[in-house]
Amino acid sequence: MSRELASGAPTAPTLRVTPEDALIDVPRTIVARGLPAGPARLEARMRHPDGSLWQAAAEFEVGANGVLDLDAQAPRAGDWTVPDAMAVAWALRRVEAPTAPQHSDATTAVTLALALRAGPISLQAQLVQRFEADGVTQIELGEGLSGTRYMPASPGPHPVIVVFNGSGGGVARQRAALYAAHGYEAIALGYFKSPGRPDHISDTPLEYFETALRWVHARLKPAGSFVALTGQSRGGELSLLLGARFPDLVSAVIAYVPSSVVHGTLRAGRPGQPPGEPAWTWRGEPLRSVWDSNPQADWAAFEARDAGTAPVRQAPAFVSAHRDAASVAAARIPVERIAGPVMLVSGTDDGFWPSSAYAEEIARTLYRHEHRWPVEHVRCEGAGHALGVPHVPATLIAKPHPVAGIVLDGGGTALANAQASRAAWAAVQRFLREAAA
């Protein structure tokens, strides 16, 4: 079937994704033409490398011009409600659980299959998302370090970024691969639940990270000696902690939903270990946590085990611990020692811990100490804890903690988290370019 243009020339119905195949952080346009006026339904389907199946659908009303542009037209019903072509990715809902959860952070390309039906017309298209750019190579670290090194296609030396996961442990391969695609030599460094490392965060020595940073400087010889650190959640806490502990080895810090204070093992400790036990040590001694002998600490929200299956929103427990000024002072991360730019990304509806309040406290400390380098806080209104790479499914607000298995409510909405991840990622890329320069 075809439609007639004003000139009388027939237009065959089309559904185009532009670009069809690109890095995952590249926004796409999705436009259909030659459609009959009236209702249309778009469905998206994605099989993740971990075996899980994700789907989304939306209903539209096509006008007399026969054009459906997802960036210009909001659905009248469905899994998203705003004009945004990338909703076909972030609005995906998981309909089948993973069969190979060990591949949840795989850098394999992901393909979204799109199907559009409008009256008698059926159209198909695909959208391919990649974490790895052409020419990026990777090798496992070895030499006592756990993780993967991603090297850009262009000749070096390159600025380096070390990427950490949070309290789920493992190796942050996806983000590291994407940083390498943008010209950084990226080290996805595991520190627990990764090859050769313990299964839990308990008593992790900071000497391990010092060894890694010295190895990066000596072996990789970064361009301009630039070495940035970035991590999410506990990885954000860790990035700030290392920047303050080793200022001569760290050039910049990007901390996603971080903490301003040192915490205990929380949900990532050894079986049966209380959550306030030490996560980090230095020269054999535990770092003081905000929970240590804290008279204001109330674990009730953290320890919630509802009779039903309601997800746990644990942030109020962290707010309680922060009410005791002496405990906060004893456990605070001395961010004023960081010798370089600092970027903080937070969500105002963080259900895990109060990352926006933490980030504001960090920024105030740096301003008070007249920090010589740029300080930025990307404060994402209405967003939760799950902020990171853009254009990935954002609908899984509540999910089991990777170590403890407790279902946690991370906060935010799919729309708010998706918009925050997109805005923060763009800000991070600009921040890194300026910092490395």
N, C-alpha and C positions, 0 to 999 in steps of 0.2 A: 504494500500500500504506500502511496506517496501523497504529499500535499502540494498544492500549487502556490508558488510565490506570486507576488503582485505582477511580476513580469510574465507570468504564465509558465515559467520553467518549473518542472517537477523537482521536489526535494525529497530524497529518500530519507526515511527516519534513521537517525543516528544517536548513539550514546557514546560520548567521548570523555575519557579521563586524560587530563594534561597536567604534567607528564604522566604517562602510564606507569613508568618504571623509574624510581628514584630513591634517594635516601629517605628514611622514615621521617625526618624532620622537615622535608620539603612539602609545603601545602600544595594540594592539587585543585584544579577546577574540574567540575563534573557537569556537563551540559548535554541535554538531549534536545534534538531539533526534529521538526517534521511530525510532531505528535498531534493527534486529534484533540480538540478542546474537550475538557472534562476531567474526570478523575484519573489519577495515575498512581501506581504503587511501585516503590523502589525497595528492593531487598538486598541486603549485604550479608555475606557469609564468609567466615574465615576459620581455617583449621590451623591452630597454633602448633609450633614445633613440639610442644609438650603433649600433643594429642588432644587437647581440649577443643571444643567446637563453639564458635561464637556467631551470633546472628543479630541483625537489627533490621527494622522495616519502618517505612513512613509512607503516609498517604499525602498526595499533592493534588492541587487543582490546576490544570493546564489552561492557559488563556488562549485567546483566538490566534495568537501568533505561533502557537505550536511549540514554544520553547519552554524548557524546564532547566533553570540554572540554579543549582543547589546553594550557591553563594548569595543569590539574590532573593530566593523564595523560601519562606518557612513552610514546613509541613502543616497540614490542617489537623493531623493526628499522627501518632506513632512514637517511636523511641527517642526522638528529639523534637524540639519545638522552635529552633532558631534557624535562620539561613546560614548554613555552614557546610560546605562540601565535605570537610573532614569529619563530620558527624558520622559518616559511614564507617569510620574507624573507632572514634572514641565512644560512640553510643552502642557499640556491640555488647551484647549480653551473653554470658557464658551459659550454654545450654547442655553441654556435656563436660564432665570433669576431666582433668588431665589423666592420661594413661602413662605418661613418661615425665613426671614432675622434675626429674633431674635435668630436663632440657628447657626449663622455664626461662633461663637467661641465655638461651642459644642465640647466636647471631645469624642463623639461617634466615634467608629472605622469606617474607610473609606475603601471601597473595590473598587479596579480598576479591571475591567474585560478586559482581553486581548484576542484578536482573531487574529490568524495568518493564512493567506492563501498563499500557494505556489503550483502552478499548481493545481492538483486535491485534494491536501491535505488541510484540515481545522483543526486547532488545537485551543484549548481554555485553558486559565489559569487565575488565579486571584492573586492579590497582595493586602494583607490586611495591612493597616497602622493604628497604634494605638498611641494615646497620653497617655493613662493610662496603666501602667504595672500591672501585677497580684499582688494583695495584697495592692495596693495603695488605701487608703480610703480618703473620703472628707467630710467635714462638712461646713455649712455656718457659717460665723464669728459671727454675732450678737454683742451684747455689744457695740452698737453704731458704729460698724465698718461694712463696706459693702464689701462683697467679699466671697471668698471660700478658705478654708485651705485644702491642699493636704498633706497627711502623707505617707511616704514610708512604704513598707511592713516590713522592718527590724526594730528591736527594737531600740528605741532612747536612748539618745538624738541625734538629727541630726543638722548639720548646717542648717541655715534658709536663704531663699532668698525671698524677697518681689518683686512682679512683677507688673508693671504698664502698662496700655495701654496708647496710645497717645491722640491726640485731638479728636478722635472718642468716647472717654469715654468707659464706660462698664467695664467688668471684664476679665482679661487676663487668662482665664481658660486653654486654650490649652498649652501655654508655662509653666504655673505653674504645670500642670499635668505632663508635660514632665520632668521638673526639679525634681519633686518627683520621677519619674521613675529612675532618676540617683542618688537617695539617699539624696536629700535635702527636708527638710520640706518647702513647698512652699506656700506662701500667695499671692493669686491673689487679690490685694486690689483695689477696685473701689473707685473713688473719684468724679465722676459725671456720669450721665446716668447709674447709677447702683442703686439697691434697697436701699431706704432710703437716697439717695444723690440727690442734685439738678440735673436738666437736662442740665446745662451748666457749663463751667469751671470758669465763672466769680466769682471773689472774693473768691476763694477757700482758706480757712485758713490753714496755715502750721501747726497750732496746731492740726488739725485732724491727720496729719501724725506723729507728735510727740507722740500723744496718742497711735497710732497704734504701733509705734516702742517700746514704753515703755511696752505696752501689750505683744508684742512678747518676750521681754526679761524676763518679770515677769512670764508670764504664760507658755511659751514654753520652757524656760531655754535651749537655743540653745547650742549644743556641742561647747565647747570652746568660748562661748558667741559670736559666729560668725553669723552676720546678714548682708547679701549682699542685695543691691538694684539693680534692673534692669528695664529699660523701653525703649520704642521706641519713637523717635520724641519728642513730649511734655513730654512723660514719661521719655525720656533720660534727657531732661532739668531738670525735677523734681528730678530724681535720683541724679544728680550732686548737685542740690540745697539743697536737704535734707542731703546729705553727708557732705556738707560744713556747713550747719546750725546745724546739730546734730552729730558732729564727735565722741562723746562718745557712740553713739547708732548704728553707721554704720561701718561695718568692711571692706567693699569693694563696689565698684560701677562699674556696666557694663552698659554703655550708648550707645544704638544703635541710629545712625543718630541723634545725640543730638545737642543742641545749647550751645554756650559758654556764652550767655547772657540771661537775663530774657526778655520774650516777653509778649505782651498783650494777650487778649482773641483770637485774630486772627479770625478763622472761627468757634470757639466753644463757643462764647459768647451768651448772651441773645439776642432774636430777636430785631433788630434795634440798637443794641449796636455797637459803633465804634470798629474796630478791635484792636485799641491801648489801650483800656480800661484794667484795671488791671485783671490779671488772678489769682495772688497770693496775700495773705495778711499775715501780722504777727502782732499780738497784735492790730488788728483793723486797721492797716495802710497798704496801698497798697505797694507792692514792685515796685521800679522804673523799668520801661521797657525801652528798647533801643529806642522805638518809641516816648517816652515822649519829646516833644519840640525839636525834632531832625530836624535840618535845612536841612539835606541831605536826609531825608526819602522821597522816591518817591513810593507811593502806586500804581502806574499805572499798573505794572505787576500783583500785587495782586488783583486789582479790575477789571481786564480784563473781559469783558462780550461780547465776539465776537458776531457779528451779526449771525454767523452760530453756529455750535456746537463744534468748536475746543476746546480741553481741555486747561485749563489754566496752564501755567508753571510759577509759582509765585516766583521762587528763585531770579530773578533780583531785586525784591523789597527788599528782605532781604540784598542783597549785598549793595544796596543804603543806607540802614539804618546803615550799618557797616562802612561807610566812615567817619562818624563824631566821632572823637576820644573821645570827651568829653562825648557823649551819651553812647558810648561803655564802657568807664571807669565807668560811673555811674550805668550801668545795668549789668556789668559782674558778673558772678557767681564766688565767691572767692574759686575756687577749691583747692587752696593751703591749705585750712583748712581741707580737707578730710584726715582722719587718717587711710589710708589703700590703698591697690592696686586699680588702676583705669584702666579699659579697655574701649576703644572707638572704635566703629565700624561705618564706614562711606562709602558713595558711591560718587565717583568723578563726577557722572552725576546726582546728586540729583536734581530733579525738584521742590521739596517742599521748601527747603532752603539749603544753602551751607554747608552741614554737614561736608564735608572733611575739608574745611577751618576752620570751628568752632572747629573740633576735633584737628586740628594742633595747633590752638591757645591755646586750653586747655592743650595739651601736652607741648607746649613751656612754658606756665605759670608754670606748675608743675616742669619742668626741671630747670627753672630759680630760683624757690624757693627751689631747691635741695630736692624735695619730697623723703621721706625716703623709700617709698614702690615702687614696680614695676609699671610702666606706659607703657601701650601698646596701639597702634593705629593700628587697622586692616583696612587699607585703600584699599577699593575695587575698582579697576580701572574699569571704564565704568558702574558701578552699580548705581542704583537710590535709592529711598527712601524706597522701600518696601523690607527691609531685615529682616530676622527673622528665623523661623523654616525652616529647609531644606526639600526638596522633596515635596513641595506643588506647585500647579499651579502658575506660575510666569508670565503669559501672560497678565494679566489684568493691564497694565501699567497705563492707564488712567481710573479713576473711580470716582464716586461722593463722596464728603466728607460726612462722616456719619452724621454730624450735619448740615452743610450749604447746602449740596446737590449740590454744584458746582463741575463740573467734573474737576479734577486736573490731570495734567501729572506728575507722580512721577519720571520719568526719568529712564534711563537704558534700557536694553533689557531683554527679558525673559532669555536668556542664561547667561548674565552677572549677573543678579539678582539671578538666581538659583545657579551659581557657588559661588557667594559671600556669600549667606546664608549658603551654605554647609561649606565653609572654615571658616566663622566667628563662626558658631555653634561649630565646632571642637575646635577652639581656645578658645572659652568661656568655654567649659567643662574643658579643660586643665588649664586655668586661675583659675577657681573656685576651682579645686582640689588643686592647689598650694596655693591659698589664704587661703583656709580653713585649710590647713595643718600648 
